[in-house]
Amino acid sequence: MEFYEKLVTSDVMPSTSQANYSDFERVFAEETRDASELVVITLSSKLSGTYNSAMIAAEEYKDKVFVVDSQSVSIGAGILAEFAVELARAGLNARGIVKRLNVERENVKIIAMFDTLEYLKRGGRISATAAFAGSLLSLKPIITVKDGEISILGKARGTKHANGYLIKEVERVGINFNKPWLLGYTGTDDSAIQGYMEEAKHLWEGNSEPIETAIVGSVVGTHAGPGAIAIAFFKK
C-alpha cells in the first residue's frame, strides 16, 4: 500500500529493473545446501531478462535447479507457482513438475483492466497524446498476456463497461476451478476489486470459496498505476 501512496503523490516515476545473475546465485547457493531440488518460475522472458539471469545462475546447479519461463506476469505467474506447489505435495519431483508446468502454462489466462493511461504514458509505453485522449473519454484499456507478451484486447469507456468487458471475456474462456485462480489489484485500497467481485460473483458462485485476492507488486504496478484489477486462471 505504501508504494502506491508514493506512486500517486510523488513527481518522480519509479524505475524498474530485472533480477540479475548474482541475485539468483545467492539464493540458489543457500537453498541447495540441503541438496533440495529447486523449481524457479520467472515472469515471461519476452517481458524481462529475469529468466535469462536465472538460467545463467542455474548452470552451476545442474540437476538441482530448474527454471521455468511462466510466459506470464504477476498473478499469472503466481497461479502457476501455486499449481507447482500442488504438484510437489502430490509427490512429483522437480523434473516432473517442470514437465507439467511447461504444458499447463499454455492454459494460464490473465485479463486486466487499467484505470488510467497516465502511468503507461509516464513509463513511455504510450504517447502523451494517446493518454490525454483516453483520459477525456474515460477509456480503460483491457489487456491480456498472449504468447508471453502484453496484448490489448480492447478499451472500455468507464469502470462499469470495463468490468463488463472483463466478465464477458472470462465467460468466453471459462475458468477451470480444479486449478488455482486469483484476483489481483493495484492501489491504496481494494475498492476496485471489491466492486468487480460484486458484479462478477456469478462466475464463481458454487464453484470456489473463499475468493483469493492479492495486491500486485511494484514492478507491474509502476506501469499499471493505481485502480487496476486483474484475474488470472487456468482456462477450461
C-alpha positions as CSV (number, residue, x, y, z in Angstrom):
1,M,0.0,0.0,0.0
2,E,2.8,2.4,0.8
3,F,4.3,2.0,-2.6
4,Y,1.0,3.1,-4.3
5,E,0.7,6.0,-1.9
6,K,4.1,7.3,-3.0
7,L,3.3,6.5,-6.7
8,V,0.3,8.8,-6.5
9,T,1.9,11.7,-4.6
10,S,5.4,11.7,-6.0
11,D,6.5,13.6,-9.1
12,V,9.3,11.0,-9.6
13,M,8.5,7.9,-11.7
14,P,9.9,4.7,-10.2
15,S,12.4,2.8,-12.3
16,T,12.2,-1.0,-12.6
17,S,15.0,-3.5,-13.3
18,Q,15.3,-7.2,-13.7
19,A,16.8,-9.5,-11.1
20,N,20.4,-10.2,-12.1
21,Y,22.6,-13.3,-12.0
22,S,24.1,-12.6,-8.6
23,D,20.7,-12.3,-7.0
24,F,19.7,-15.7,-8.2
25,E,23.1,-17.2,-7.5
26,R,22.9,-16.1,-3.8
27,V,19.5,-17.7,-3.3
28,F,20.5,-20.9,-5.2
29,A,23.6,-21.3,-3.1
30,E,21.6,-21.0,0.2
31,E,18.6,-23.2,-0.8
32,T,20.7,-26.1,-2.3
33,R,22.8,-26.6,0.8
34,D,20.4,-29.4,2.0
35,A,20.5,-31.0,-1.5
36,S,17.0,-29.8,-2.2
37,E,15.7,-29.5,-5.8
38,L,14.5,-26.1,-6.8
39,V,11.9,-25.1,-9.4
40,V,12.2,-21.4,-10.2
41,I,9.3,-19.7,-12.0
42,T,10.0,-16.4,-13.6
43,L,7.9,-13.8,-15.4
44,S,7.8,-14.0,-19.2
45,S,11.2,-14.0,-20.9
46,K,9.7,-11.7,-23.6
47,L,9.0,-9.0,-21.0
48,S,12.1,-9.2,-18.9
49,G,15.7,-10.6,-18.8
50,T,15.0,-12.2,-15.4
51,Y,14.5,-15.6,-17.0
52,N,17.9,-15.4,-18.7
53,S,19.6,-14.3,-15.5
54,A,18.1,-17.3,-13.7
55,M,19.2,-19.6,-16.4
56,I,22.8,-18.4,-16.2
57,A,22.9,-18.8,-12.4
58,A,21.3,-22.3,-12.7
59,E,24.1,-23.6,-14.9
60,E,26.2,-24.0,-11.7
61,Y,23.5,-26.2,-10.1
62,K,22.7,-28.8,-12.8
63,D,20.2,-31.4,-11.6
64,K,19.3,-29.2,-8.6
65,V,17.8,-26.0,-10.1
66,F,15.2,-26.0,-12.8
67,V,14.0,-22.7,-14.3
68,V,10.6,-22.3,-15.9
69,D,9.5,-19.4,-18.1
70,S,5.9,-18.7,-16.9
71,Q,5.2,-16.9,-20.2
72,S,3.0,-14.7,-18.0
73,V,3.4,-11.9,-15.4
74,S,2.3,-11.1,-11.8
75,I,-0.7,-13.1,-10.7
76,G,-0.5,-15.2,-13.9
77,A,2.9,-16.5,-12.8
78,G,1.6,-16.7,-9.3
79,I,-1.1,-19.2,-10.0
80,L,1.4,-21.3,-12.0
81,A,3.6,-21.3,-8.8
82,E,0.5,-22.4,-6.7
83,F,0.0,-25.2,-9.2
84,A,3.6,-26.3,-8.8
85,V,3.2,-26.5,-5.0
86,E,0.2,-28.7,-5.5
87,L,2.2,-31.0,-7.8
88,A,5.0,-31.2,-5.2
89,R,2.6,-32.1,-2.5
90,A,1.3,-34.8,-4.8
91,G,4.8,-36.3,-4.9
92,L,6.2,-35.2,-8.2
93,N,9.9,-34.5,-8.3
94,A,11.4,-31.3,-9.8
95,R,11.7,-32.7,-13.4
96,G,8.1,-34.0,-13.2
97,I,6.9,-30.6,-12.0
98,V,8.7,-28.7,-14.8
99,K,7.3,-31.1,-17.4
100,R,3.8,-30.4,-16.2
101,L,4.3,-26.6,-15.9
102,N,5.7,-26.4,-19.5
103,V,2.4,-27.9,-20.7
104,E,0.0,-26.1,-18.3
105,R,1.4,-22.6,-18.7
106,E,-0.3,-22.6,-22.1
107,N,-3.6,-22.7,-20.3
108,V,-2.9,-19.8,-18.0
109,K,-5.0,-16.7,-18.8
110,I,-4.6,-13.3,-17.3
111,I,-7.0,-10.4,-18.1
112,A,-6.6,-7.0,-16.6
113,M,-8.2,-3.5,-16.7
114,F,-6.1,-0.4,-16.1
115,D,-8.0,2.5,-14.5
116,T,-5.8,5.1,-16.1
117,L,-3.4,5.6,-19.0
118,E,-1.3,8.1,-17.1
119,Y,1.3,5.6,-15.9
120,L,1.7,3.9,-19.2
121,K,2.5,7.4,-20.6
122,R,5.0,8.1,-17.8
123,G,6.8,4.9,-18.5
124,G,6.9,5.6,-22.2
125,R,4.6,2.8,-23.2
126,I,2.1,5.1,-24.9
127,S,2.3,8.7,-26.2
128,A,1.1,11.7,-24.2
129,T,-1.5,12.4,-26.9
130,A,-3.0,8.9,-26.6
131,A,-3.1,9.2,-22.8
132,F,-4.8,12.6,-23.0
133,A,-7.4,11.4,-25.5
134,G,-8.0,8.4,-23.3
135,S,-8.5,10.4,-20.2
136,L,-11.0,12.7,-21.9
137,L,-13.1,9.7,-22.9
138,S,-12.5,7.8,-19.6
139,L,-11.1,4.9,-21.6
140,K,-10.0,1.9,-19.6
141,P,-7.6,-0.4,-21.6
142,I,-8.3,-4.1,-21.2
143,I,-5.1,-6.2,-21.6
144,T,-4.0,-9.8,-21.6
145,V,-0.8,-11.8,-22.0
146,K,-0.6,-13.8,-25.2
147,D,2.5,-15.9,-26.1
148,G,4.4,-14.2,-23.3
149,E,3.7,-10.7,-24.5
150,I,1.3,-7.9,-23.4
151,S,-1.6,-7.7,-25.8
152,I,-4.5,-5.2,-25.8
153,L,-7.9,-6.8,-26.0
154,G,-9.8,-3.6,-26.3
155,K,-10.9,-0.4,-24.4
156,A,-14.0,0.3,-22.4
157,R,-15.5,3.6,-21.5
158,G,-15.9,3.9,-17.8
159,T,-15.5,1.4,-15.0
160,K,-18.9,-0.3,-15.4
161,H,-18.3,-1.1,-19.0
162,A,-14.7,-2.2,-18.2
163,N,-15.9,-4.6,-15.6
164,G,-18.5,-5.9,-18.0
165,Y,-15.8,-6.4,-20.6
166,L,-13.7,-8.5,-18.1
167,I,-16.7,-10.5,-17.2
168,K,-17.6,-11.4,-20.8
169,E,-14.1,-12.3,-21.6
170,V,-13.8,-14.7,-18.6
171,E,-17.2,-16.2,-19.5
172,R,-16.0,-16.7,-23.1
173,V,-12.8,-18.5,-22.0
174,G,-14.1,-20.3,-18.9
175,I,-12.3,-20.9,-15.6
176,N,-11.0,-24.4,-14.7
177,F,-11.9,-24.4,-11.0
178,N,-9.9,-27.6,-10.4
179,K,-6.7,-25.4,-10.6
180,P,-5.7,-22.2,-8.8
181,W,-7.1,-18.9,-9.8
182,L,-6.6,-15.4,-8.3
183,L,-7.8,-11.8,-8.4
184,G,-5.3,-9.0,-8.2
185,Y,-5.5,-5.2,-7.8
186,T,-3.3,-2.1,-7.5
187,G,-3.7,1.0,-5.4
188,T,-4.1,2.1,-1.8
189,D,-7.2,0.1,-1.2
190,D,-9.2,-2.8,-2.6
191,S,-12.4,-0.9,-3.6
192,A,-11.9,-1.5,-7.3
193,I,-11.6,-5.3,-7.0
194,Q,-14.4,-5.4,-4.5
195,G,-16.6,-3.7,-7.0
196,Y,-15.7,-6.1,-9.7
197,M,-16.2,-9.1,-7.4
198,E,-19.7,-8.0,-6.6
199,E,-20.6,-7.7,-10.3
200,A,-18.8,-10.9,-11.3
201,K,-19.8,-13.2,-8.5
202,H,-22.0,-15.3,-10.7
203,L,-18.8,-16.5,-12.4
204,W,-17.6,-18.5,-9.4
205,E,-20.6,-18.9,-7.0
206,G,-20.9,-22.5,-6.2
207,N,-17.5,-23.3,-7.7
208,S,-14.9,-21.7,-5.5
209,E,-14.9,-20.3,-2.0
210,P,-13.3,-18.3,-0.5
211,I,-12.1,-15.9,-3.1
212,E,-8.4,-15.1,-3.0
213,T,-7.2,-11.6,-3.8
214,A,-3.6,-10.2,-3.9
215,I,-2.1,-6.8,-4.3
216,V,0.0,-6.6,-7.5
217,G,3.7,-5.8,-6.8
218,S,5.6,-2.6,-7.6
219,V,7.2,-3.7,-10.9
220,V,3.9,-4.2,-12.7
221,G,2.2,-1.5,-10.5
222,T,4.6,1.1,-11.8
223,H,3.2,0.8,-15.3
224,A,-0.4,-0.1,-14.4
225,G,-0.9,2.6,-11.9
226,P,-3.5,2.5,-9.1
227,G,-7.0,1.2,-9.6
228,A,-6.1,-1.7,-11.9
229,I,-7.8,-5.0,-11.4
230,A,-6.9,-8.4,-12.9
231,I,-8.0,-12.0,-12.9
232,A,-5.7,-15.0,-13.5
233,F,-6.9,-18.5,-14.1
234,F,-6.4,-21.8,-16.0
235,K,-8.8,-21.9,-18.9
236,K,-11.1,-24.9,-19.5
